[in-house]
Amino acid sequence: MIKDYDQLARFEKAIQKKYGPTAVVNPKSGWNDEKEREYLKSLKSFYGTTPSTVTQKIKVGDIFISKAFLEGEESNTCLTCEKYSMSRRDDVYMTKFQCCMECYFEYVDGREQRWTDGWRPEKKDLNPKTT
């Protein structure tokens, strides 16, 4: 903590001279209620307002159980090529993209937005996979 305010002022002047006046402006000085509302709105749209099935809980008796567990969403079958995999390397891709690692690199890699928007390859266009 700097106790010498003259030294602090010299630092601010030197920084301002080298990097410009915006370098020493307090970020809170430009913040207002409108920016706060826009920020909160963008957070809500980014994270969504509805909880995912992973976080949704259903009351069964006296306890709450994950909706995903009850629906049996956990599967080791690739929804794209319908190949069953017990490989741990596929777990990440199965969890995030519901496809195996091979389908991820073939159809998703570099095109994640299209995939999350719902695009899937047609069955006739699938490349034959060797197991």
N, C-alpha and C positions, 0 to 999 in steps of 0.2 A: 504494500500500500504506500503510495507516494504521499508524504506529509508536506513537502515543499511545493506550494501551489505555483510559485514562480517557475520552478523547474518543469512542472506540468504544462504551464502556458508556453514555455520555450519548446517543449516536445510537440505540442499541438501546432505551433507556428511552423516548425520545421517540417512536420508531416504535411501541413496544408501547402507549404511552399513547394514541396517535392511532388505531392500527389494530387493537389487541387483541394478546393474547399469542401467537396463532398466526402473526402476521406475522414474529416473530423466531425461530421454531423451526427448527432445522436439519432439512431434509427427510429426511436419513439417519436421524434419531432414531426415526422411526416405521417404518422399513424392517426387515423380518426375512426369514428363510429362506422362510417360507410365502408372503409377498408376492412374493418373487423367483420362486418356482415358478409362482405364478399369472400373473405378468407374462410369463415365458418361455412358458407354455402359451398365453396369449392371442396372443403374437407368432407362434407356430407356427400357430395356427388362422387368424390374419389372413393370413399369407403362404402358407399351405398347406405341406404336407410334400412334395408331388410337384412337381418342376420343370415348368414349362410347356414346350410343344413348341418355343418360341422358344429356350430355353436348353438343351434337350436336344441332345447331340451324338452323332453316329454315326461310328464309325471306318470309314473307307473307305481301305484300303491303309495308308499311314503317316500320314494326316491325319484330323482330325475335321471333319465338316461338320454344319451345323445341320440338325436333323430337319425343320424347317419348309421349308428350301430343297429338300430331297430330295423331300418330299411335294408340293411345288408349291402350298403354301397361299396364296401371294400371288396375289390375284385382284382384278380391278377390276370384277367383277360383283357387284351388290348381291344378297345372298341372299334379301332380302325381296321386292323388286319385280322382280328379275332384269334390271335396267337396267345396261348397261355404261357405265362412266364413266372418262374419262381426266382428269377435272378434279382439280387439286391440292387443291381445297377438300374433296373427298370423301375424301381420303387418311386424314385423322385419324379420321373416322367409320368407314371401312372397316377400319382397323387395330384400333380399340378395340371397335366394335360390329358389325362385318361387315355394315354397311348404308351406303347413300348418305346424304348430308346431308338430303335431302328425307324419307327414311324415318326418320331420326333425329328430326327435328322433329315428324313426324307420329305416331310410335309410341313413341319412347324418351325424349325430353326430359321430365324430371320423373318418369319411371317407370323409372329405370335399374335398380333392384333387381329389378323384375319381369322386365325384359329379360335381366339376367344370370342370373336363375333359370331361364331357358329359354322364357319366353312369346314367341310370335311370332303375328302376325295371320294369320288364315286367308286363303287366296288369294281367296276370294269377297268378303272384307271389304276388300280393298285398294282404295284410292282410285286411279282411273285417273290416270296421270301423262302430262303432255305433254312431249315431248322437244324 
